[in-house]
Amino acid sequence: MTYCEYINTITGDQQRLHREYHDNHYGFPLQSDDGLFERLMLEINQAGLNWILILKKQHNFRKAFDNFNIEKVSEYNEDDIRRLMNDAGIIRNRLKINEGCWKLTPYFIIMFFGPSNFDYQILYFPSN
């Protein structure tokens, strides 16, 4: 069953959230590094959980992670990690939070040495 077909099998608030994601985000190319970072962070946090949970918390994630501004998040320190760990509006998993906050070094290396868009690097230079 495709995602398009799946949406027609659900109802109510779940269908509304899935339809919004499907019609405006799913499969659309991203035009900004922050947008790609947002998608990556939502996927990291979804691991092992239901996607509807992430869709319900998407606004909270944006607020908690400074609208997924890569430069701001890359400067997060232990106080920010504690703040995120205490934020009931997001997934409070230290491994997932650390994965997004402190693993941005490769991004900055790519930006320093490579083309101007992170998504270009992901599309044309995938890891093995």
N, C-alpha and C positions, 0 to 999 in steps of 0.2 A: 504494500500500500504506500503510495506517495504521500508526502506531507500535505499536498493539495487535497487529496482524497480524505486523509485523516481529519482535517479540519471540519469537513462536512459531517463527520460522525459524532462530533461533540456538540454540546449546547451551552448556553448561558455565558457566564463570565469567562470561562475557559476558552470558549470559541472566540469571544471578542478579543481576548489577549493573543491567542494564536493567530487570528486573522490579521490583526494589526501588525504583528511580527512578520507574518507571511507576506502581506501585501506591501510592506514598506522596508523590510530589512532582509529577509531570507533570500539568498541568491543574488542580491544586488552588490555590485562592486563598491568598495569603500574608497572614498576620495581623500581621506585624511589619515594621518598616522594615529591621531587620537581615536578616531573611529575604529581603526583596526585594533588598537589597544583595548577599547571597550569590548569588542567582540571576543577578543582573546580572554579577557578577564571573566566575562560571563560564561564562556565555555569552560574555563578552569574551574569556576565555582559550580558549574552544573555537574561535573564529574561525580557519578554515583548518586545523583539526585534526579528528580523529575524536572523537565524543562519548564513546566508551568510554574513551578516554584520560583525559578529565575525570572521568568516574565513578570510575575507578581512583585518581585523585589527590584526590578530593573531601575526604577526611579530612585530607590534608596541607595543602590550601588553608585549611581551617578553622583548623588549628593555626597556620599561617604568618600568617594575617590576623586573629588574635585573635578567632576565632569570628565573623568578619565584623561585629564591633562597630563601627558607623559612627563613633562619637565617637572611639574609639581609633585607627582607621585614618586618620581625618582629621588626626590629630596626628603621623602618621609623618613622619620627616625623611629626609635623605639616608642616614643610617646604617641606617635601616630598609629603604630601597630596596636598599642594598648587601647587607643580610642576606637579603632576598628573592631578589636576583639570584644568591646563592650557595646557595640552598635547592634541592637536587636533587629534592625531593619535589613541586615545583610547576612550572608552565611559566615558564621564566626568560627572559621577553621584556620588555625595559625599557619598550617602548611600552604593552604590556598592563598591566604593573604600575603605571606612571604614570597610565594611564587610570583605574584604580580608586582609587588612593591620593590623587591630587592634584586630581581633578576633582569633588570633593564639595561645592564651594562652592555650586552651584545647589541642592543638597539643603538646605543650611542656610538659604539664602534662602527657599526654599519653606516650610520649617519655621517660620521667623520670621514670615513674613507670611500663611501659609495654614493650612489645617486641620491637625490633629495627625498625620495619617498620610500618609506619602510615597506609598503605593500609591493612595490616594484621588486625589492629584494626577496620578499616571500614568494612572489610569483616566479621569478626567474632564477633564483639561487636557493632552491629548497635544500634542507639538510638531508643527508643520506640516511 
